[in-house]
Amino acid sequence: MANDYTGQVTINDSERLGSLRKLMHILYALYAIFWLTGGVTALIAIIVDYVKRDDARGTLYASHFAWQIRSFWWSVAWAILGGVFFVSVVLIPLAIAVWSVLSLWMLYRIVKGWLYLNDSKPMYPEQSF
């Protein structure tokens, strides 16, 4: 709703939370299809995670942003390690194993996060919001 004195648009808390919830669903979807897009959607999602995470401060969605950011960077680290193994040629089977475990781990992180989001639960229950 517009403020008549300043012309600025203000959003009430329930609209803000609803908007963050929709955004989190979109971000989980982007991470879920990253296998099909060669990782492009994961890059889009991580950029949005960093841009919008301050908007979620003090809400249960802040933990989801942190969960997604950590998942992304750990997956990058393990993917690079798999690449190093792959380049060494001798360790190609180990690289394939690392990438396979990484894929399963990312699937777990996406599913768990999305389920917690669906139940309106924070990713880290020890944090109170």
C-alpha positions in Angstrom: 0.0 0.0 0.0 1.3 3.4 -0.9 2.0 6.0 1.8 0.4 9.3 0.7 3.1 11.5 2.2 6.3 9.9 0.9 5.1 8.0 -2.2 7.0 4.9 -0.9 5.5 1.5 -1.0 5.3 -0.3 2.3 4.7 -4.0 2.7 3.1 -5.4 5.8 4.8 -8.3 7.6 2.4 -11.0 6.3 3.0 -9.9 2.7 6.7 -9.9 3.2 6.7 -13.4 4.7 4.4 -14.7 1.9 6.8 -13.2 -0.7 9.8 -14.8 1.0 8.0 -18.2 1.1 7.3 -18.0 -2.6 10.8 -17.0 -3.3 12.2 -19.9 -1.3 10.0 -22.3 -3.2 11.4 -20.9 -6.5 15.0 -21.1 -5.2 14.6 -24.7 -4.2 13.1 -25.4 -7.6 16.1 -23.8 -9.3 18.5 -25.9 -7.2 16.4 -29.0 -8.0 16.8 -28.6 -11.8 20.5 -27.6 -11.8 21.4 -31.1 -13.1 19.4 -30.5 -16.2 20.8 -27.0 -16.9 24.5 -27.6 -16.4 24.4 -25.7 -13.1 23.1 -22.4 -14.6 20.0 -22.4 -12.4 22.2 -23.0 -9.3 24.2 -19.9 -10.2 21.0 -17.9 -10.5 19.8 -19.2 -7.2 23.0 -18.4 -5.3 23.0 -14.9 -6.6 19.4 -14.4 -5.5 20.2 -16.1 -2.1 22.9 -13.5 -1.4 20.8 -10.5 -2.7 17.7 -11.4 -0.7 19.0 -13.0 2.5 19.0 -9.7 4.4 15.3 -9.4 3.7 14.7 -12.7 5.6 16.7 -11.7 8.7 14.7 -12.6 11.9 12.4 -15.0 10.1 12.5 -18.7 9.7 13.4 -18.1 6.0 16.8 -16.8 7.1 17.8 -20.4 8.0 16.7 -21.6 4.5 18.9 -19.0 2.9 21.9 -20.1 5.0 21.1 -23.7 4.2 21.1 -23.1 0.5 24.2 -21.0 0.5 26.1 -23.6 2.5 24.8 -26.4 0.3 26.0 -24.5 -2.8 29.5 -23.7 -1.6 30.1 -27.2 -0.2 28.9 -28.7 -3.5 31.3 -26.5 -5.4 34.2 -27.5 -3.2 33.4 -31.3 -3.6 32.9 -30.9 -7.3 36.3 -29.2 -7.7 37.9 -32.1 -5.6 36.2 -34.5 -8.0 37.6 -32.6 -10.9 41.1 -32.8 -9.5 40.7 -36.5 -9.1 39.4 -36.7 -12.7 42.3 -34.8 -14.2 44.8 -37.1 -12.5 43.4 -39.9 -14.7 44.5 -42.6 -12.3 41.8 -41.5 -9.9 38.9 -41.2 -12.3 36.9 -43.9 -10.4 37.3 -41.9 -7.3 36.2 -38.7 -9.1 33.1 -40.5 -10.3 32.4 -41.7 -6.7 32.8 -38.2 -5.3 30.4 -36.8 -7.9 27.9 -39.5 -7.3 27.9 -39.0 -3.5 27.8 -35.2 -4.1 24.7 -35.7 -6.3 23.0 -37.7 -3.6 24.0 -35.3 -0.9 22.6 -32.3 -2.9 19.4 -34.2 -3.5 19.1 -34.8 0.2 19.7 -31.1 1.0 17.2 -30.0 -1.5 14.5 -32.4 -0.4 15.0 -31.8 3.3 15.0 -28.0 2.8 11.9 -28.0 0.7 10.1 -30.3 3.1 11.0 -28.0 6.1 9.9 -25.0 4.0 6.6 -26.7 3.3 6.1 -27.3 7.0 7.1 -23.7 7.8 10.0 -25.0 9.9 13.5 -23.4 10.1 16.4 -25.5 8.9 18.2 -25.1 12.3 15.6 -25.7 15.0 17.9 -24.5 17.7 17.5 -21.0 16.4 14.4 -19.2 17.6 12.5 -16.7 15.4 
